[in-house]
């Protein structure tokens, strides 16, 4: 990984008592910013902490000394040093006088974009998320260079505060052959974005810090015209963007929807829910947690829908592990915070510098072929699957059971396509329409007395006994389900694993397992320890069972 920081050019504009300690400082390579406030000692902030540079306090003459050597401050109180990437931001009092300066170190970093090189080649719009100072601007600066020099694309950068390509008329060489459009006023950024498309015929537009509703609307307009977008926005995760009403349009917008009684019962959800309004502006979201760790949502549309339902989307976690030969450790999990507790796929993928990425959706070529083979097998199974319509059943838990037992069952929302119906018994009694449809179409209705894993598993096993389409699976996957004890129950350990992986970890719920003997409960609690969770025995005599607690 190569760094270019031009730090000496920044030190030349500050007074000697600040410049001296930093000139040969052992940690100058990880210097983030210099903070200068009137009446306080000058402070240097590094990646691993901060320290004072002098016992002398800052006076207004010191700030004036620096301001006279800078370019003009824009309306967002930012200025720069020509031919560098440094940014100087000012603090002002009520009279408009400068009382403090924040000198942010701008660096050109080469090598980090190898993590997402495969995503750039897919020609999809990418949104980078992260807290201030995590490296979003540094990342899109290198993305601009890779797209313009390496992939020969026509790239236009909307440079709001000259932070991407530096101050002055000549852009910094770190952006390659990309062209940049400077924004005279931050209030006009959305107009410059539209002007870039209309006047300069770009293939790709790069925008830093999309932060207003007008800018979000302009980004959607650009995307609708077929131009690829690379943008950044503040927010640690995709959930933060969903909760930000100003720029939520970037991920499709959020709206409250009120369901009818029938639909709410069918879904097993509340009547008032949140749904995505429109298709998202961006295709892919990248959460930058630090310069070495990036979380990938390779389908924003699917991720947002799952988050609004309270489910965990599928994530890719990519780590840059080596500076010389760029190695990427890719991990796919259902929850980035608990990846070690869920099903995941790991791969160590060596990628040499200046070579194309071997990643295909986070998996190397050999693993990709294996996944395709599994997909083909699944497709042959789905051709013999059963369409199941549910009424009053929590589909999230039903999906979990079907996935765990690997049953060829597809949940359908249209009753006319259903081969069978699964419903709560007391809801069917009062639903004449459901009875009439099932009678006219000769569709079997399976009912359960209460909503529990045990009842749902029993109903699915009745489907197993009736439909011969399950037969090809009995030799492989259903054998696990038929290892069930006399009373058609899940095996104790399989019940424990299903409860932990599909209910307790994703939903953070306390759950009681079925009553078992002391020897079986001991095995169950050992399995719970393997998942690094806590458990205890509750109940008396024949009703003695294991209770599992989430972290």
Order of alpha helices (4+ residues) and beta strands (2+ residues): beta-alpha-alpha-beta-beta-beta-alpha-beta-beta-beta-beta-alpha-beta-alpha-beta-beta-alpha-beta-alpha-beta-alpha-beta-alpha-beta-beta-beta-alpha-beta-beta-beta-alpha-beta-alpha-beta-beta-alpha-alpha-beta-alpha-alpha-alpha-alpha-beta-alpha-beta-beta
